[in-house]
């Protein structure tokens, strides 16, 4: 990290992940062309979980090359009079793997629902019974995590 004065702890980075509304997952295709997509991610220890369709470009690319980089940003506030922006960010590097164990899939989906749809948890079991077999769940194992912030001045 070039700006060491903005570097933060691993715990800071994990808090940014936990409070960010989404993360942008970046990957490469077979010809090293970049591809990124914003996803609703939830952290459980040193894993990030997300749900996906069983087929599609993201799934195809992750099966070809599981190496990913994920960017999270939270507390973003432009400071127009100083031509800058205050923010908190976290960058994760890791590898994605498709979860095939139903127990882990349900655990991950419950965590996702707790973060993004807590008011609808009473319908979780019914939704799982209808769509578990049609839903892919992926985990990104965190190999490296960095946090950064720039405060208002």
N, C-alpha and C positions, 0 to 999 in steps of 0.2 A: 504494500500500500504506500503510495507516494506521500500522502498527507498524514503522517503519523499523529499529528495533533487531533485528527478526527477519528482515529482508530478506537474501537470500543471492545469490550470483553465478549467472550462467547455467550455469557448469560444475557448480556444486552442484545446480542444478535438473535437469540432464541425468543426474547420478549418481542422484538420487532416482528419475527415470523408469526408469533401467536396473535398479534394485534393487527397485522396487515390484512386487508380485505381480500387480497389475492397475491399470487406470485407469478412471475413470468418464467416459464421453463424454456430453456434454450437447448437445442440439440443440433446434430448435423446429419445430413443424409449421406448416402454412399459416395457421393462425389464431393463431400465436404461443403456442400451448400448449407448455409445456416437456416434454421427454422425455429421460431419461438411461438409460444401460445400462453395466454394468461389462464391460470387455473385456480380453482378453489382448493387450497391445500390446508392440511391440518398437521401439526407436529405431535408426535408421540415419542418422547425420548429423542433418540437420534435417527428417527425415521419421519419422512414427510409422506402423507397419504393423499391420493386423489382418485376420483372415479372417472371412468371414461367409457366410451363405446367399445364394443368388442372388436371392431374393425375401424380403420381410418388411417389417415396419414400419420398422426401422432403415434398410434400403436405400431404401425409398420416401422417407423423410424426408431422407436425405442427397442423393438425386437432386433433391428439391425445393429444398433449401437446404443447400449444403455447409458453411456456417459452423458451427464447433463450438468447444466449450471442453472441455478434458480436465483432470481433477483426479487427481493421484497423491498418496498418503500412504504413508510408510514409517517404521519405527522408532516406531510409536505406542505410548506407554506411559503409562497413567493414573498420576497421582501423587495418590492419594486423600487423603493427609493435608494436601495443599495445594489440594484442589479444582481441579485443573488436569490437563493432559495434555502430555507431551513428545512431539514429532513432528518429522518432516521432510516438507515437501510441495513440490509443483511444480504450477503451473497453466500450461497451454498453450492458446493461442488460435490457430486456423488454419482451413484449408479442406480438406475431404475430397474425394478424387477416386478413382473406381474404376480399378483397374489392369487394363488389357486386354492388355498385352504379356506373353506367356507367360514370357519370360526374367525380367522384373521380378517377376512373380507367384511364380515358383519361388524366386528370391532371397529375397523377403519371407517365404515359407513356411518356407524353410530357417532363416532368422533366428529365426522364431517357434519352430520346433522346437528350435533350439539353446538357446533360453532356457527353454522350458517342458517339453521332453521330450528332453533330451540323451542319455538312456540308450536311446532308441529311434531314433537317427539311422540306424542300419543298415537300417531299414525305410523310410526316407524316399523313396527313388527308386521303390520299388514303390507306395507310397501315392500319390505324385504321378501315376504312370501310370494309377492307377485313378480318381482323383478331381479332377484339375486342372480339367477342364471343368465340374465341379459345384461348384467352390469360387470364391467371390468374394474378391478381395483389395482392400483399400482402403488409401490412403495419406493421412495428414493432414500437410500441409505446415505446419511450425511458423512462424507469423508473429510470435508474441510468447511469451516464456517467462519465468516468474518463479519464484523459489524462496524458501522461508520455513522457518524452524525455531524451535522453542522447546526449549531444553535443560532437562534436569533441574536443579533448584536445591536 
